[in-house]
């Protein structure tokens, strides 16, 4: 919820402040009537539910009321006039006035833009106007909202509507915009208006990107990014020079619904209101609700689905929801930054080793030289695997995913060395950090080469050194290691740095899964297994693997640019970019990127690094998205000789330190984690005996391939 102070809006005597001294607007956007009859019916019902719940004074339709594909060979009998009637019927039945602005799809059917405006204005409750013909667009107009007082019928506030519904912005192809002619018209007509003003149009301005990356927001930005004007026409320069523009509301990007203050102006998306075309999976269509109060003066903006008023109490994916107090890690503070127990990630990667960071996360303090030496030696004693575990690993198929091996290894170790008073959470934490590399590489060498390797370690061997030494062991090597299996010191350093970078990241999905399991008072192994299963997903730990799969498709930077542009054209996801928390860039990225560069220089082959840079350049240019840690970790690991399928298991070795820190913290101040869901299923239904049932199509949906 955002609250914006108001101070003091012209024209026809139609809209009035309600009897409560407020004015409530429901913004519907991107309803896309005309995809299927079922979608149209569901969308109409969704609008009805929202209007019943919110009971607004006015409705604004911010474009794409109609779907662009409603006039096809299969739907030749569908007409804009009939679809429009379906769209506005919920307002007509409730005697609620409305107005609309054109979107880029509305006039792609059998009605032109001017015909749609004429159609809408033929309804008595429509306050839409045909704008001046000398400027760009059709739906450019403004409406006054009057005081509803016996002795005062003057203007209380103004509503402005601007047409951006096109595919060209002053000759530049892409999406439409509010052109300079419209800006000049707005400037001249509104220059004497001092009342508070709200503005509505369809396609978001470029400032939407600045809002999300530089200011505090609520809501989500999905992988499609911000599909905004290709040119900046100066509208917001004009807006920011005014002191009376309170809010600007747009639509168009179906998966985005974030909102925030852009300087002193409330700038936000509506919530996609229709079931037609694409949108966030599992998300209900809804609306933005904007309520203007005058005593005290404020603008309050929330979201509604008709079944639930959406505020900080509900967030898809729990984005922005605080579920715990933690002293372990800060992520994205002030838009940029990562600290482990107060220590900056830059300092930790510059001055510390992974073992120092592991000690810090698990025990809460940085170790002294003596403590660190003892800790490294202690970890080295925990790398030998029990014979029973080796037997199980030998039975896992060679085609199994390495993450499944890690998960199974953890479970088996939990059976062999269960948590108890003699084997407490600290002992198990250190055992898992030490043993995970041994588990993976014992299975790897047995299934690939029939080789039973020794996983023991010498006293001063680090986690990174041990992993690389075991990875490259051959049938002729003897414990502790022959000179032929001593890892490249640069590789050891890079892996050590990466383990520090991946060690902890607040309540990422796997960490949250860990804490959920820990909150049930289950054992530490079960909590770690929950985390491993969660980390296995490509939207979390598997992102670095997918980034490497992408990079390997290209043989040159030029080929990479062409390939990524084609992917974006097909709306395919490019893994390793963007982050829900960081607004100005992932602070881990420049660190691992620099080490990836050093590896390329050391090898004398910079092709992979140059391809990575080109992909980064294209994604930043086209989508304004920055690379996260996973992207350059892919090229760094590859150059160190790490198989792609081992990228995420390395993540496990590192993040076990953070997971354990959260398990300990959860146990110290525990409460069962049990959130609630918003029920969207059928209404209560009478039970039908089996002999009276008719065959119905099961409620099944296609799922993404693993």
Secondary structure by P-SEA (a helix, b strand, c coil): cbbbbbbccccccccccccccbbbbbbbccccccccaaaaaaaaaaaaaaaaaccccbbbbccccccccccccccccccaaaaaaaaaaaaaaacccbbbbbccccccccccaaaaaaaaacccccccccccccccccccbbbbbbbcccccccccbbbbbbbccccccccccccccccaaaaaaaaaaacccccbbbbbbcccccaaaaaaaccccccccccccccccccccaaaaaaaacccccbbbbccccccbbbbbcccccccccccccccccccccccbbbbbbbbbcccccccccccccccccccccccccccccccccccccccccccccccccccaaaaaacccaaaaaaaaaccccccaaaaaaaaaaaaaaccccaaaaaaaaaccccccaaaaaaaaaaaaaaaccccccccaaaaaaaaaacaaaaaaaaaaaaaccccccccccccccaaaaaaaaaaccccccccccccccccaaaaaaaaaaaaaaccccccaaaaaaaaaaaacccaaaaaaaaaaaaccccccaaaaaaaaaaaacccaaaaaaaaaaaaaacccccccccccccccccaaaaaaaaaaaaaaaaccaaaaaaaaaaaaaaaaaccccccaaaaaaaaaaaacccccaaaaaaaaaaaaaaaaaaaaaaaccccccbbbbbcccccccccccccccccccbbbbbccc
